[in-house]
Amino acid sequence: MSAKGSRGSESSQTRERDARPPTLAVVVSLVAAAVATLAALVADPTGGAVVGASAVAFAGGSLLGSARVLSWGAATGIAGIALAAGFGGGAEPLLVAGVAVAVAWDVADHGLSLGRQVGRSARTRRNVAVHAGASLLAGALSAGVVYGTYVTAAGGQPIAALALLLFGGVVLASAFR
């Protein structure tokens, strides 16, 4: 057989790409979901249990490759945080839980996109790490502005609270551009 014939047979055999999300994206998402669950449990056990259900949804959505299940997981996490707030949970652990749920959903969704586009075996470690870090930074900055607004408003200074709220909106809009 000629060299040309052997190359032709190699190119006709294609490997199917594994479209599952990269392992690091799944692990980072589940760690963030666990942080959200623990923070919500500190605020209120009932709300924390609901946020824990969102962690299960994040795991299932990542394993099934379903953005819809991930979105339902995020909605469940938000509902759990709202429930914990309704039962009188503290602002600090609820802010941590909120940022962690957002990071968990964002990283899991990014992992699904990476899996579809380049496959699980591609070298995506740096991409996932940078994306997770940027998501965490945007969430932490937003939570800091929200907490500053909360503390200022609790002190009875509505003008300063309005200024901080507007600043928070600008920071949030800038972070997502």
VEXDO-619625 format. One record per residue (C-alpha): residue in one letter; x, y, z. Coordinates in steps of 0.25 Angstrom, whole numbers, always signed. Example, Ala and Ser with C-alpha at 12.3 -4.5 7.8 and 13.67 -1.06 7.14 Angstrom:
[a; [+49; -18; +31]]
[s; [+55; -4; +29]]
//
This chain:
[m; [+0; +0; +0]]
[s; [+5; +14; -3]]
[a; [+7; +25; +7]]
[k; [-4; +32; +1]]
[g; [-14; +21; +3]]
[s; [-10; +19; +17]]
[r; [-13; +34; +20]]
[g; [-26; +33; +14]]
[s; [-30; +21; +23]]
[e; [-26; +29; +35]]
[s; [-33; +41; +32]]
[s; [-46; +33; +29]]
[q; [-46; +28; +43]]
[t; [-51; +40; +52]]
[r; [-51; +40; +66]]
[e; [-64; +44; +73]]
[r; [-62; +56; +82]]
[d; [-67; +55; +96]]
[a; [-76; +67; +98]]
[r; [-77; +66; +113]]
[p; [-72; +78; +121]]
[p; [-58; +78; +125]]
[t; [-55; +72; +139]]
[l; [-50; +84; +145]]
[a; [-62; +92; +141]]
[v; [-71; +82; +148]]
[v; [-62; +81; +161]]
[v; [-62; +97; +162]]
[s; [-77; +98; +160]]
[l; [-80; +87; +171]]
[v; [-70; +94; +180]]
[a; [-77; +107; +178]]
[a; [-90; +100; +180]]
[a; [-85; +94; +193]]
[v; [-81; +107; +198]]
[a; [-94; +113; +195]]
[t; [-101; +102; +202]]
[l; [-92; +103; +215]]
[a; [-94; +119; +215]]
[a; [-109; +117; +213]]
[l; [-110; +107; +224]]
[v; [-103; +116; +234]]
[a; [-113; +127; +230]]
[d; [-125; +117; +232]]
[p; [-126; +102; +231]]
[t; [-139; +102; +223]]
[g; [-134; +111; +212]]
[g; [-120; +104; +213]]
[a; [-127; +90; +210]]
[v; [-133; +97; +197]]
[v; [-120; +102; +193]]
[g; [-114; +88; +195]]
[a; [-125; +83; +185]]
[s; [-119; +93; +175]]
[a; [-105; +87; +177]]
[v; [-111; +73; +173]]
[a; [-117; +80; +160]]
[f; [-104; +86; +157]]
[a; [-98; +72; +157]]
[g; [-109; +66; +149]]
[g; [-109; +77; +139]]
[s; [-94; +76; +137]]
[l; [-95; +60; +136]]
[l; [-106; +61; +126]]
[g; [-101; +73; +118]]
[s; [-114; +80; +120]]
[a; [-114; +96; +121]]
[r; [-129; +95; +125]]
[v; [-126; +86; +138]]
[l; [-115; +96; +141]]
[s; [-124; +108; +140]]
[w; [-134; +101; +149]]
[g; [-123; +98; +159]]
[a; [-120; +113; +159]]
[a; [-135; +117; +161]]
[t; [-135; +107; +172]]
[g; [-123; +113; +179]]
[i; [-129; +127; +178]]
[a; [-142; +122; +184]]
[g; [-135; +115; +195]]
[i; [-127; +128; +198]]
[a; [-140; +136; +198]]
[l; [-146; +126; +207]]
[a; [-135; +127; +217]]
[a; [-136; +143; +216]]
[g; [-151; +141; +219]]
[f; [-148; +133; +231]]
[g; [-139; +144; +236]]
[g; [-125; +139; +231]]
[g; [-113; +149; +232]]
[a; [-109; +158; +221]]
[e; [-95; +153; +220]]
[p; [-97; +138; +219]]
[l; [-108; +141; +209]]
[l; [-99; +150; +200]]
[v; [-88; +139; +200]]
[a; [-99; +128; +196]]
[g; [-104; +137; +185]]
[v; [-90; +140; +179]]
[a; [-87; +125; +181]]
[v; [-100; +121; +174]]
[a; [-97; +130; +162]]
[v; [-82; +125; +161]]
[a; [-87; +111; +161]]
[w; [-97; +113; +150]]
[d; [-88; +121; +142]]
[v; [-76; +112; +142]]
[a; [-85; +100; +140]]
[d; [-91; +107; +128]]
[h; [-78; +111; +123]]
[g; [-73; +96; +124]]
[l; [-85; +92; +116]]
[s; [-81; +101; +105]]
[l; [-67; +97; +105]]
[g; [-71; +82; +104]]
[r; [-79; +85; +92]]
[q; [-69; +94; +85]]
[v; [-56; +87; +88]]
[g; [-59; +74; +96]]
[r; [-55; +69; +109]]
[s; [-41; +65; +105]]
[a; [-37; +78; +101]]
[r; [-27; +86; +109]]
[t; [-37; +96; +116]]
[r; [-31; +97; +130]]
[r; [-27; +111; +129]]
[n; [-39; +115; +122]]
[v; [-48; +110; +133]]
[a; [-39; +116; +144]]
[v; [-39; +130; +138]]
[h; [-54; +129; +135]]
[a; [-57; +124; +149]]
[g; [-48; +135; +155]]
[a; [-54; +146; +147]]
[s; [-68; +141; +151]]
[l; [-64; +141; +166]]
[l; [-58; +155; +165]]
[a; [-70; +161; +158]]
[g; [-79; +154; +169]]
[a; [-70; +159; +180]]
[l; [-70; +173; +176]]
[s; [-85; +173; +174]]
[a; [-87; +167; +187]]
[g; [-78; +177; +194]]
[v; [-86; +189; +187]]
[v; [-99; +183; +192]]
[y; [-94; +180; +206]]
[g; [-89; +195; +206]]
[t; [-102; +199; +202]]
[y; [-109; +191; +212]]
[v; [-100; +196; +224]]
[t; [-102; +210; +219]]
[a; [-117; +209; +218]]
[a; [-118; +203; +231]]
[g; [-111; +215; +237]]
[g; [-123; +224; +232]]
[q; [-115; +231; +221]]
[p; [-124; +229; +209]]
[i; [-116; +238; +199]]
[a; [-103; +231; +202]]
[a; [-110; +218; +200]]
[l; [-116; +223; +186]]
[a; [-102; +227; +182]]
[l; [-96; +214; +186]]
[l; [-108; +206; +179]]
[l; [-105; +214; +166]]
[f; [-90; +211; +167]]
[g; [-93; +197; +169]]
[g; [-102; +196; +156]]
[v; [-91; +203; +148]]
[v; [-81; +193; +154]]
[l; [-90; +181; +151]]
[a; [-93; +186; +137]]
[s; [-78; +188; +134]]
[a; [-75; +174; +139]]
[f; [-84; +167; +130]]
[r; [-80; +175; +117]]
//
